Amino acid sequence: MAEKLRPCSRCHGFAEAELCPICADPRRDPTVLCVVEEPGAILPIERTNEFRGGYHVLGGALSPIDGVDPDDLTIDALERRIDAEGVTEVVLATNPTMTGEATALYLADLFRGRVRMTRLASGLPVGADLEHADELTLGRALLGRRDL
């Protein structure tokens, strides 16, 4: 099966045909795109059954130290999709690492005012003990708190 895999012509995820099954599904909401760094990040999101939009795979994260600049990612293709497909929201689901955060900030600045830019929430996992949480995770949980 791995021999048949190729990049989806639309989202750059894994596909066996021109389009991956997600891009080919007419029941998906084409106005909401979830942006991930690599194709492997799509499956965990899909397993939640909480997201019904499309995806866009960047092919990595910005890292000037490693020589990864915006031109090395599929940001131009993302911009074309936003303009051509009537996208109204971009969900930034890059990894919570330094490069993932830098990529999310870059994209938020690039597309701010054109589409709604949102970021996956981060913080304490369900079942976690506060005494075992690191400062960064606990700080993000406090910043991302919501009304009940």
Secondary structure as UniProt FT lines:
FT   HELIX           2..4
FT   STRAND          6..7
FT   TURN            9..11
FT   STRAND          14..15
FT   HELIX           21..24
FT   TURN            26..27
FT   STRAND          29..36
FT   HELIX           39..41
FT   HELIX           42..47
FT   TURN            48..49
FT   STRAND          53..57
FT   HELIX           64..66
FT   HELIX           70..72
FT   TURN            73..74
FT   HELIX           75..84
FT   TURN            85..86
FT   STRAND          89..92
FT   HELIX           98..111
FT   TURN            113..114
FT   STRAND          115..119
FT   TURN            126..127
FT   HELIX           130..132
FT   HELIX           135..143
//
